């Protein structure tokens, strides 16, 4: 299937499964001062023996609600805000259920695990702990709030590993079938199937400078060349919107590619990785999965794309099992929404 979507995906509950190595910086703030002053707290959901309050909901939804207030026309504003609050409340209920399951399974996060996670974050983002604190302070997040959020996410990951991940098995037969279907039997129209990675700085990425962004891209390319999974590298470290798809931007015809992209991949054989190049949005490199010319399809050998396929199939199966697990969890719990 041809994919040409460079936009961010949103609203997907499987976001609970994001890697711990990603630098998680989220802006936490209430709406306008007037709204905060007028806010009267109350219970908006009962989840078994726990409750969710309106103030908790407003805090969690604040970035989304403020974005809606800034972008949605006044005539549609109330409807959009209510829809966003209800969606966020459902996510918070699912999160509360997950934490309750962790408690029932006696799953916890030790201080040592939290410190190790922070060490991985600063290492993978080429920053120091002091720089991390500075970045958090710049968006109004205290170190205590960040550590609490990170501990929470580690806990969720451990629960999901216990409940779901261990039950997902991808066989070589599934990989080979996917390869035959998606890589060999492709549309015969001319085109290039491409994976993409990007490293930016300032407003376009997580690096502090051009030099740091370039070094970061080169280091991660070396990891891919050494055999690391391109999808996982892109998903965890790429600064481009395509990171949500593991860097897979789909198939493009020659005249649809930018000059810099075409130059980077034109001489590649399927399965090969391009050098790091500078682009208008930072430094990038690409992996050519397959190319079709004159009706002749050249695809990467199975061994060159096997791990990317495994990741794709694993993520698909994980998403299905997660959704079923949450549905079952809801059905066996007492939940009352009062929003």
N, C-alpha and C positions, 0 to 999 in steps of 0.2 A: 504494500500500500504506500502510495506517495504521500509524504508529509512535508508541509511547508509552513508549519506553525512555529513562529519564533516567540510567541507571547507566553507569559507566565501562566501555569495552570494554578487554579485556586479552588478552595472549598473541599479539597480531598482529605478525608480523615486519615488516609494512610500516611499523611505527613508525620504522624506519631513515630514512623519508622526511620526518620532521617538519621544519618550517621552522627555519632557524637563528636566527630572531628571537625564538624563545621562550626565556625565561629558564630554563636547565636546571640545576636544583638537586636533586641526588640524594644521599641519605644513604649514605655508605660506612662500614660498620663490620662487625666480626666479631660472632659470637654472644656467648654468655656467656664470661666470662674463663676459666672451667673448660674449656669446649670449646676455646678458642683455645690454652690451655696443653697440651691433650692432642693437638692436631692434628699428625699426621705427614704431611708433604707427599709427594705422589707424582704421577705422570702419570695423568691421567684421560682424555686424548684425544690422538691423534696426527693432525695435519692436514698432509698432505704433509711438508714438512721442519720444521714447527713442532710444538710440544706445548702442551697446556693442563694446568696443575697443579691439584691439589685446592685449594690455598690461593687460587688465582685464581678458581676456581669459587665457593668459599665467600664470598669478598669480593664478587663480582658478585651473588650470590644472597642476600646477607645481609638486605637489607630485606624481601624476600619470605619468607625462611625465618623471620625473627623475627615477622613478621605471622602466619604459619601457627602458630608455637609459641604465640602469644598467643590464637589464636581456635579452633584445631581441638581437638576432644576427644582425650584421651590415647589412647583405643583406636584412633583413626584417624591419630595424629600421624606415625608412622614412614612409613606409606604416602604421606601427603600430602607429607612432606619429600622422600622419594625421587622422587616424581613431579615435584615442583618442580625438584629438582636436575637430573633428566634433561632437562626442558624447557629449563632455563637453559643446560645444556651444549650442546644442539642450537643454540640461539641464538648461543652463543659460537663454535661451530664455523663457523656461517654467517658470523659477523663476521670470523673469522680468514681464511676463504676470500676475503672481500671485500677485506681488507687485502693479501692476497697478490696479488690481481688488480691492486690499485692499484700495488704494487711492480713487477709485470710490465709495466704500462702506463706506468711512470715518472711516476705522478701523485703530486704532493706538495702540501703546504700551506705557504706561505711565512709568515714572521713578520708581514708586512704584511697578509696575508689574515686571520690570526688576530686582529690588533689591530683590523681593520675589523669583524670579526664581533662582538668585544666592544663596540665603539662602537655598533653597531646594537642590541645587547641592552640596553645601559644607556639608549639613546635611546628605544627602543620601550617600555621599562618605567618611563620617567620617573624614573630613579635616576642617581646618580653612580657612578663606579668605586669610590670609597671605600665607598659604601653597599652595592655589590655584594659587596665584600670582607667587610663586616660580616655580611651575610646568609649568605655562605658559611661564615664562621667560626661562626655561630650553629648550624649543622647539622653542624659538624665536618669541613668540606671545606677543604683548603688551596687557596691560589690556584694553586699548581703543579699540583695534582690536577685542578682545574677547567679550567685551560688545556689540559692534556693531553687531557682528555675532550672539550673543545670542538674541539680540533684534529682529534681522531679522528673526530668527527661531520662536520666539514667535509670531511674526506677521503672518508668514506663517501658524502656527498652528491655530491662531484665524480665519484666512480666511477660512481654510479648515473646521473648526468647523461650521462656518456660512454657507458655500456652500455645504458641503458634509456630515459631520458626523451626523448632526441632521436628515438626511434623511435615515440613515442606521438603520434598525430595524431587530433584529433577534428574531424570535418567538420560543416558546417552542416546537412547532411542527417541526421546522427545526432542533432544537437541538436533539430531540428524533429520527428523521429520520437519522441524522448523526451518532448518537450513535448506532442505529441498524446496519447501514452499515459498520462503521469503527471499532466498539468496539465488537459487538456481532458476526457478520458474518466474522470473521477473518480467515485467512489461518490456517488450522488445523495442520501444521507442528509445532514441538516444538519450543518455543521461548518466549522471554520476550519483551514487549513493554514498553519502558523506557523514562522518562523525566529526564533531567540532569541539575544540577546547579554547577558552579565552581567559586571559589574565590581565586585569586592568588596574588602574590606580586612581586615587582621588575619588571623584564622583562615579567612576565607571568600574571600580573594583575594590578589593580589600587590601591591596598593597598601598604603601605610603608614597612610593615614588615610581617613576618610569623604570629606573634601574632595578628596583626590587621586583616589579611586575615581570620584567624580562627574565630575571634570574629564576623567578618562581615558575614561569612557563617552561623554561629550559629544564629545570629539575624534574618537573612532572612529565615532560616528554621523555626524559631518560627513564623514568619509571615505567612508562608505557612500552618503550623499546625493550626494556628488560623483562617484559612479560606481564606487567600489571594490567588489570582489566580497564580498558579505556572508559567503559560506561561508568564504572565506580569512580575513577579519577575525575571524570567530568561532573558527575553527580555531586561529588563532595567538594570539589575545589574550583570548578569553572565559575567565572563571574558573568557568564552569558545566560540569557533566558533558556537556551537549549539544555542547560544543566539538568532541568527537571526530567528530561527525556534521556539522560545519560549521554548528552552530546549528539544524539541522533537527530539530524535536521532533515533527513529524508533524501529524496532523489530530485535532482535538478538537471534541466537541459543546459547545454553549454552556454546558450545566450542568456540564461537566467542567472549565471554566476557573476559575481563582481570580478574585476580584473585581477585583484590580489588573490582571491580564492582560486580562480582558474589557473593562475600561474603557479600556485603552491601545489596543486594536485595533478596538473596536466601530465606530468611525466611519471606519476606514481603507478605502480602495479597494484591491483587489488590486494588489500592486506597490509600495505605499506603505510608509513606515517611520514607526513611532510616535515620539513624543518620549521622552526619557530619563525614567524614573520610578524612584522609590525603592521597593524591595521588602524583605521580611524577610531576604533574602540579598544585599543590595547594590543597585546601580543596574543597570537593564536597559532595553533597547529591543527592538522586535520589527519584523519585516517580514511583512506579510500576503501570502502567495503566492496563496491562493484562498479563497473562502468559498461555501458552498452553503446556500441557504435556500428552503424550500418546493419542493425538487427542482430549483431553478434554480441552475446553477453559474456563478459569476463568477470568472474566473481572470485572473491578471496577464498583460498582453500579452507576447508572446514576447521583445521587446526588453528588457523589465524584468527578466526572469529568465534571459536567455540565458547570462550569464557564470556564474551559479550552476549551471545545467545543464551547461555546459562543464566546470566543476570536478568535478562529480559523475561525469560520464562519464570524465574524465581520470583521476581517482582509481581508478575501477573498473578501467580498462584498465591503469593502472600497477601495480596490485596483481597482476593476472593475469600480466603480463609479468615482474614481480619474482619471483613464485613459480616460474615456469617457468625463469627465469634461474638462480635458486639451485639448483633441482633439477638442471639441466644442469651447473652448476658442481660439485655434489656427485658426480654420476655420472662426471665426468672428473678426480676427485681421489682421493688415497689418504686414507681416513678410518678410524680405528679408535678406538672408544669403549671405555674401560677402567674406567668408573665402577662 
